[in-house]
Amino acid sequence: MVSRNTTWTVALAAKAVGDFTIPSFKIGATQTDPITIKVLKTATNGAAVDTKPNIALSATLDKESAYIGETLRYTVRLRIGEQMSDASLQGPSGDGLNVKQVGDDRQFESVINGRRYLIITRDYQITPSKAGKILLRGATFNGTLVKGNRGFGSTLRIPFEEQTDDQTLMVKGKPADYKGLWLQPKIYNWIKNGNRQPQA
């Protein structure tokens, strides 16, 4: 007789101290029992233990105002000081925005306060295709933290996700004082500074 078992391992992280119940769930004709757990405050010699992952995600935008067709540069910087799997970095997005990665990632390792970090920098080019206020949704990094569970001699896999702040772009349309074919904002600024306007 052949038997087969399937095991699901789910990592849980409590957000508060207290008693909690993990509800039962049903698979086919089998149903589990609910599980009650007690979450205690963690401390070592009276000092709270910092369980925040050693991961930092930030982004900079070279300008928040532009004309239609003008390009903006969005730079993402990621610092990873944890063992991870299935890691993925998604760029920013927004309605009416053409976003594409520029060049390859720049990577190097650095030791900060005794911990080794992988530093990744990535550039994106953003080109608006319509005028008005446009919400630029931030870049997102997600993956799975891989941590050794000393108490049980096994490995914990904890989902992780972080996003940079959203920003509002002010996109201007073709200026009313511009005559002829609207090409590139750089040409308009060049004319605005006293140079001769190209013929349509």
C-alpha positions, 0 to 999 in steps of 0.5 A: 500500500502506497501512502503520500503526505503533503506538508505545508509550512507557514511562518507566522509573526505576531504584531502584538502581545496577547492570546491568539487563536489560529482557526481550523481549516478544512481540506477534503474530509479532514479538518484541523483543530484550532490552535491557541498561542500566547505571545510574550514580550521579548527582551534580553537583559531588560533590553528589547530585541530588534527583529526588524530585517536588515533591509533598506529600500530608498529612491530619488527622483531628479525632478517632480515637474516636467513637460510631456515627453521630457525624461526624468531619472528615478534611482533606486538604492537597495541594501540587503543584510539578510539571507533571502530567496526569490528576491525581486525588485520592481520599478515604479509605475503610474498611469500615463508614464513610460518607465524603463530601466536604464543600464545594468544594476550596480552592485557591491558589498560593504561591511557596516557595523560588522554585518555584510550588506549587498548594495544594489543601485538601479536607474529608471527613465520615466517619460510622461505621455499626458499632462496633469497631476500623475501619481508615481507609485514607488518601487517595490522589493519583495522576497523571502527571508531565510532564517535559522530557527535554533529552537527547532533546528529548522529554517524559517521562511518569512515573506518580506515586502517593502515599497518606496514612497509614492510621489506626485508628478506635475506634467505640463503640456505644450506651452501656449507660446510655442509655435510649430511642431512640439518636439522635445522639451529641451528644444523649447527651453533652448528657444526660451533662452533666446535661441532661434525657433526651428521652423515647422 
